[in-house]
Amino acid sequence: MTSPTLPNLYDRMVEILADHLPKPIAIATVNQALHRAQIERQDLPRDKLPENLQSILRAAVVLTLKDQGKQQACMARINALAQDHLPSPAEAFGDSEHFDIEFESDIVIARTRARETARKVGFKAVDQIKIATAVSELARNIFRYVGRGRIELHVSGSPKPGLQIVAMDQGPGIPHIERILSGDFESQTGMGMGILGSKRLMDHFDVITGPNMGTRITATKHLR
């Protein structure tokens, strides 16, 4: 099996900005930053964002994005490029991370990191969005109906390369779960819609739930 191609440093900078700006503007911003830093695109290191380029990009974010929340989210990801190396395909498999869901802002963090992880593994943009949306829905369910829980992301290479999402909480369990998963349940509060929507976005979806065990949802998307 051919290993997935991971985005290089240039592509990742563009993708970070393109989450908040039209892609042509994101590309122009990165190119201008490279010019100001006197770095040719082909001379960019693979593993780490140079310090001077990081500073120029941060300044560009402040000038371009007026929303402070978007500024902070964008800068956090730019800072990560300056601290973390880009994994090789072999390194990407076997990675895992987790997020505690306690505040509404945790939903945004989980969604952003899920998309970033999916991008690292090599998922195409449409599947990155599906994975991020599923994580967002599951995290929102935890926050809305239980108040506290956890999202885990696991990257694996066998039996099929892909990304596994685990959402867990210690709540009272989900009633009517079989009807929810079959699409045969209507709730006036909207309970279950996020679960059903997440199931439809993933390749594999399993729910273990009960009044004395809380809920554990395992969802997997395979890399095609």
CORPE-V449340 format. One record per residue. N is the residue number from 1. SS is DSSP state (H for helix, E for strand, L for the rest). PHI is phi in whole degrees, -180 to 180 (999 if undefined). PSI is psi as a letter, one per 30 degrees, with the letter a starting at -180 (999 if undefined). Layout:
n: <N/N>
ss: <SS/SS>
phi: <PHI/PHI>
psi: <PSI/PSI>
//
This chain:
n: <1/2/3/4/5/6/7/8/9/10/11/12/13/14/15/16/17/18/19/20/21/22/23/24/25/26/27/28/29/30/31/32/33/34/35/36/37/38/39/40/41/42/43/44/45/46/47/48/49/50/51/52/53/54/55/56/57/58/59/60/61/62/63/64/65/66/67/68/69/70/71/72/73/74/75/76/77/78/79/80/81/82/83/84/85/86/87/88/89/90/91/92/93/94/95/96/97/98/99/100/101/102/103/104/105/106/107/108/109/110/111/112/113/114/115/116/117/118/119/120/121/122/123/124/125/126/127/128/129/130/131/132/133/134/135/136/137/138/139/140/141/142/143/144/145/146/147/148/149/150/151/152/153/154/155/156/157/158/159/160/161/162/163/164/165/166/167/168/169/170/171/172/173/174/175/176/177/178/179/180/181/182/183/184/185/186/187/188/189/190/191/192/193/194/195/196/197/198/199/200/201/202/203/204/205/206/207/208/209/210/211/212/213/214/215/216/217/218/219/220/221/222/223/224>
ss: <L/L/L/L/L/L/L/L/H/H/H/H/H/H/H/H/H/H/L/L/L/L/H/H/H/H/H/H/H/H/H/H/H/H/H/H/H/L/L/L/H/H/H/L/L/L/L/L/L/L/H/H/H/H/H/H/H/H/H/H/H/H/H/H/L/L/L/H/H/H/H/H/H/H/H/H/H/H/H/H/H/H/H/L/L/L/L/L/H/H/H/H/L/L/L/E/E/E/E/E/E/L/L/H/H/H/H/H/H/H/H/H/H/H/H/H/H/H/H/H/H/L/L/L/H/H/H/H/H/H/H/H/H/H/H/H/H/H/H/H/H/H/H/H/H/H/L/L/E/E/E/E/E/E/E/E/L/L/L/L/L/E/E/E/E/E/E/E/E/L/L/L/L/L/L/L/H/H/H/H/H/H/L/L/L/L/L/L/L/L/L/L/H/H/H/H/H/H/H/H/H/L/L/E/E/E/E/E/E/E/L/L/L/E/E/E/E/E/E/E/E/E/L/L>
phi: <999/-76/-69/-68/-86/-91/-66/-81/-63/-61/-62/-69/-62/-63/-64/-62/-70/-70/-70/-125/-133/-56/-58/-58/-70/-61/-63/-63/-65/-66/-62/-66/-64/-62/-63/-66/-82/59/-123/-79/-55/-70/-95/-62/-68/-84/-98/-157/-73/-59/-61/-67/-70/-60/-63/-66/-65/-61/-64/-66/-63/-62/-75/-92/-101/-89/-76/-65/-63/-68/-58/-64/-63/-67/-64/-61/-75/-66/-60/-63/-67/-83/-111/-103/-84/-79/-73/-74/-55/-65/-70/-63/-74/98/-69/-154/-154/-141/-137/-78/-106/-136/-120/-62/-65/-65/-64/-65/-62/-63/-63/-63/-69/-64/-66/-64/-65/-61/-66/-60/-70/116/-66/-70/-56/-65/-77/-59/-66/-62/-65/-62/-67/-62/-62/-60/-65/-68/-66/-65/-60/-60/-63/-75/-104/-120/104/-158/-176/-151/-117/-119/-120/-126/-102/-137/-108/-146/-69/-129/-60/174/-130/-110/-108/-122/-114/-139/-154/-110/-78/-78/92/-109/-72/59/-63/-66/-69/-62/-70/-86/82/-105/-125/-115/-123/-69/-91/89/-60/99/-66/-65/-67/-63/-62/-65/-58/-68/-87/-108/-89/-138/-148/-137/-126/-118/-150/-179/-64/-109/-131/72/-136/-134/-112/-118/-128/-130/-119/-91/-80/-97>
psi: <k/k/k/k/k/k/k/a/e/e/e/e/e/e/e/e/e/f/f/f/l/k/e/e/e/e/e/e/e/e/e/e/e/e/e/e/f/h/k/k/e/f/g/k/l/e/f/k/k/k/e/e/e/e/e/e/e/e/e/e/e/e/e/e/k/f/k/e/e/e/e/e/e/e/e/e/e/e/e/e/f/f/e/k/l/k/k/l/e/e/e/e/k/f/l/l/l/l/k/k/j/e/l/e/f/f/e/e/e/e/e/e/e/e/e/e/e/e/e/e/f/g/k/l/e/e/e/e/e/e/e/e/e/e/e/e/e/e/e/e/e/e/e/e/f/e/f/k/a/k/k/k/k/k/k/l/f/l/f/k/k/a/k/k/k/k/k/k/l/h/a/g/l/j/l/h/e/e/e/e/f/f/g/g/k/k/k/f/f/g/k/f/e/e/e/e/e/e/e/f/f/l/e/k/k/k/k/j/l/l/f/g/f/a/k/j/k/k/k/k/k/k/k/999>
//
